[in-house]
């Protein structure tokens, strides 16, 4: 089905550790992302963890009682992204195509 994107927010974070703390997003970033969720717009967190890319919708960022996310948890609440020509592929999870 066609996807209509009116507006959105993409927040990118990078860590060399095995985990990324949930509070890696500061209060301003969280407020901006939550506004997008409330307005039914894109609210995405792009994470590079030890060289592996993930994309998580902000509505799922705070899931679980833990204080941080590891690789397995990021894949459970979001998408592990392929890298194409050195750039994470955001389009396939959003639109379901490899074109």
HUKAWO-V96974 format. One record per residue. N is the residue number from 1. RES is the residue in three letters. PHI is phi in whole degrees, -180 to 180 (999 if undefined). OMEGA is omega in whole degrees, 0 to 359 (* if undefined). NEAR is the number of other C-alpha atoms within 10 Angstrom. Layout:
# HUKAWO-V96974
N;RES;PHI;OMEGA;NEAR
N;RES;PHI;OMEGA;NEAR
This chain:
# HUKAWO-V96974
1;UNK;999;181;5
2;UNK;-70;179;5
3;UNK;-106;177;7
4;UNK;-107;178;7
5;UNK;-114;180;9
6;UNK;-87;182;8
7;UNK;-166;179;11
8;UNK;180;182;16
9;UNK;-143;177;18
10;UNK;-123;178;17
11;UNK;-108;183;16
12;UNK;-109;178;13
13;UNK;-135;179;15
14;UNK;-137;179;15
15;UNK;-140;173;15
16;UNK;-97;178;11
17;UNK;-77;178;10
18;UNK;-81;183;11
19;UNK;-140;172;17
20;UNK;-122;180;21
21;UNK;-67;176;12
22;UNK;-62;180;14
23;UNK;-83;172;11
24;UNK;-64;173;13
25;UNK;-90;181;17
26;UNK;-76;184;9
27;UNK;-61;180;10
28;UNK;-66;179;9
29;UNK;-62;179;14
30;UNK;-63;179;17
31;UNK;-64;179;12
32;UNK;-63;180;15
33;UNK;-66;180;25
34;UNK;-64;176;18
35;UNK;-60;179;16
36;UNK;-64;177;19
37;UNK;-61;181;18
38;UNK;-60;181;11
39;UNK;-90;179;12
40;UNK;59;177;13
41;UNK;-115;178;17
42;UNK;-64;177;21
43;UNK;-142;190;23
44;UNK;-115;173;22
45;UNK;-113;178;22
46;UNK;-100;185;21
47;UNK;-123;170;21
48;UNK;-109;182;20
49;UNK;-118;182;20
50;UNK;52;177;13
51;UNK;85;179;11
52;UNK;-105;184;16
53;UNK;-99;176;23
54;UNK;-136;174;24
55;UNK;-131;183;25
56;UNK;-129;173;20
57;UNK;-72;185;17
58;UNK;-58;180;23
59;UNK;-62;180;16
60;UNK;-107;187;14
61;UNK;-60;185;18
62;UNK;-95;180;14
63;UNK;-63;177;14
64;UNK;86;181;11
65;UNK;-84;184;6
66;UNK;-69;180;9
67;UNK;-91;184;12
68;UNK;-152;178;18
69;UNK;-121;172;21
70;UNK;-105;182;14
71;UNK;-56;183;17
72;UNK;-61;181;11
73;UNK;-68;177;13
74;UNK;-63;179;22
75;UNK;-70;179;16
76;UNK;-71;183;13
77;UNK;-99;182;20
78;UNK;-147;183;20
79;UNK;-130;169;18
80;UNK;-82;186;22
81;UNK;-97;171;21
82;UNK;-78;176;16
83;UNK;-108;181;12
84;UNK;-119;181;9
85;UNK;53;176;7
86;UNK;82;184;7
87;UNK;-124;178;10
88;UNK;-64;182;17
89;UNK;-85;179;18
90;UNK;-85;188;18
91;UNK;-72;183;12
92;UNK;-60;178;13
93;UNK;-65;182;15
94;UNK;-76;188;12
95;UNK;-117;177;12
96;UNK;67;181;9
97;UNK;-136;176;8
98;UNK;-105;182;8
99;UNK;-78;*;6
